[in-house]
Amino acid sequence: MFNKRCLVTGDCRYTALSSLYDAVARHRLIENLVVHNAGETQQRKYWRFRCDRWYGGIVTADAVGCGLVCKFCWVSDKVMLEPTEVGKFYSSKIVADTLTSMAQKRGLSQLRVSWGEPTIGKRHLLQLLSNLEGKGLRFILETNGILIGNDATYAKEFSKNDFLHVRVSLKGCGEEEFTALTGAKPEGFTLQLKAFEHLLGANTSCHPAVMVSFSTEKSRQELTQRLKAIDSALAENLEIEELILYPRVKQKIFRYGLDYNTAHRPSNVPKEQM
C-alpha cells in the first residue's frame, strides 16, 4: 500500500508502479493541510505576496500546497513537501485586498495565485474571485487542471467571472510523460485534458501550456491532435514551457535522474515564454 507519508511527499523513487499516487486523492489530502474553514469563510495558506516579471508584470500570491509533485518543479522542497511547516492562513478578502493594493501601487492590472495549486480549497478560490469582482483587474488562474477535470461544477462557477482567464499547465504531452514527471497515475493527465472540456463548455476563457523539455517530437504532435479534437483553438494557442534551470531545479532533476532536451538559464528565458 502507498503510505500516507509517501502520498504527502510524492516521493516515488523507490516504489513500484502499483504505488503511483492518485492525483485527485493527493489534492484532497493536501487540502486538509492547507485549507481551514472558519464559519462562512474558507481560509487558505499562503507564504508571500510579490510582484513579478511574468505576463509583462503581475502581482502574485504564492500559495502553499499542490496535489502534484512534479520532479522538475521550481518550487522549493520546503514549500512543496512540508505544507504544515510554512505559510500562514489568510481569508479570501485579505488576499484580494493585498493583491489589489499591490497592483494599484505598482500600476499593474494582472493578478494570479502561483507556487501552490490554486484550485485546492474551492470555496476559498471562489470567494477570492468574488472579492475581486468589479476591480477592473485581470486574474490569471494558473492550474494543473486536475480538480477542474474531476469536477465540472468548478468550471460552471468560473463562468460568472468575466475577468478570469485559466491557464492549464500540462505536465508532459501524454499519460506516459505525465507519470514519469509527476509520479502520479496516468489518469491524472486525462483529467488535465478533461478540464478543457469543462471550461469551454462553461464558456470560460482558457488556454493550455505544456512542459516539453522532456518530450519527443512525436508526443508533441500527438498532444496537438488531442487538443484539436477538443477544440482547434486549444492547439492554436498552445503555450510552450521549457525548463528554467534554477539551482533547486537542477538539484531535483539530478535527484530523479531526469534527462532533458531543452532548458534555459533564469537570466535568459525567451520573451515568448514570459
C-alpha positions, 0 to 999 in steps of 0.5 A, spaced: 500 500 500 502 507 498 503 510 505 500 516 507 507 519 508 509 517 501 502 520 498 504 527 502 511 527 499 510 524 492 516 521 493 516 515 488 523 513 487 523 507 490 516 504 489 513 500 484 508 502 479 502 499 483 504 505 488 503 511 483 499 516 487 492 518 485 492 525 483 485 527 485 486 523 492 493 527 493 489 534 492 484 532 497 489 530 502 493 536 501 487 540 502 486 538 509 493 541 510 492 547 507 485 549 507 481 551 514 474 553 514 472 558 519 464 559 519 462 562 512 469 563 510 474 558 507 481 560 509 487 558 505 495 558 506 499 562 503 507 564 504 508 571 500 505 576 496 510 579 490 510 582 484 513 579 478 516 579 471 511 574 468 505 576 463 509 583 462 508 584 470 503 581 475 502 581 482 502 574 485 500 570 491 504 564 492 500 559 495 502 553 499 500 546 497 499 542 490 496 535 489 502 534 484 509 533 485 512 534 479 520 532 479 522 538 475 518 543 479 521 550 481 518 550 487 522 549 493 522 542 497 520 546 503 514 549 500 512 543 496 513 537 501 512 540 508 505 544 507 504 544 515 511 547 516 510 554 512 505 559 510 500 562 514 492 562 513 489 568 510 481 569 508 479 570 501 478 578 502 485 579 505 488 576 499 484 580 494 485 586 498 493 585 498 493 583 491 489 589 489 493 594 493 499 591 490 497 592 483 494 599 484 501 601 487 505 598 482 500 600 476 499 593 474 492 590 472 494 582 472 493 578 478 494 570 479 495 565 485 502 561 483 507 556 487 501 552 490 495 549 486 490 554 486 484 550 485 485 546 492 480 549 497 474 551 492 470 555 496 476 559 498 478 560 490 471 562 489 470 567 494 477 570 492 474 571 485 468 574 488 472 579 492 475 581 486 469 582 482 468 589 479 476 591 480 477 592 473 483 587 474 485 581 470 486 574 474 490 569 471 488 562 474 494 558 473 492 550 474 494 543 473 487 542 471 486 536 475 480 538 480 477 542 474 477 535 470 474 531 476 469 536 477 465 540 472 461 544 477 468 548 478 468 550 471 460 552 471 462 557 477 468 560 473 463 562 468 460 568 472 467 571 472 468 575 466 475 577 468 478 570 469 482 567 464 485 559 466 491 557 464 492 549 464 499 547 465 500 540 462 505 536 465 508 532 459 504 531 452 501 524 454 499 519 460 506 516 459 510 523 460 505 525 465 507 519 470 514 519 469 514 527 471 509 527 476 509 520 479 502 520 479 497 515 475 496 516 468 489 518 469 491 524 472 493 527 465 486 525 462 483 529 467 488 535 465 485 534 458 478 533 461 478 540 464 478 543 457 472 540 456 469 543 462 471 550 461 469 551 454 463 548 455 462 553 461 464 558 456 470 560 460 476 563 457 482 558 457 488 556 454 493 550 455 501 550 456 505 544 456 512 542 459 516 539 453 523 539 455 522 532 456 518 530 450 519 527 443 517 530 437 512 525 436 508 526 443 508 533 441 504 532 435 500 527 438 498 532 444 496 537 438 491 532 435 488 531 442 487 538 443 484 539 436 479 534 437 477 538 443 477 544 440 482 547 434 483 553 438 486 549 444 492 547 439 492 554 436 494 557 442 498 552 445 503 555 450 510 552 450 514 551 457 521 549 457 525 548 463 528 554 467 534 551 470 534 554 477 539 551 482 533 547 486 531 545 479 537 542 477 538 539 484 531 535 483 532 533 476 539 530 478 535 527 484 530 523 479 535 522 474 531 526 469 534 527 462 532 533 458 532 536 451 531 543 452 532 548 458 534 555 459 538 559 464 533 564 469 537 570 466 535 568 459 528 565 458 525 567 451 520 573 451 515 568 448 515 564 454 514 570 459 
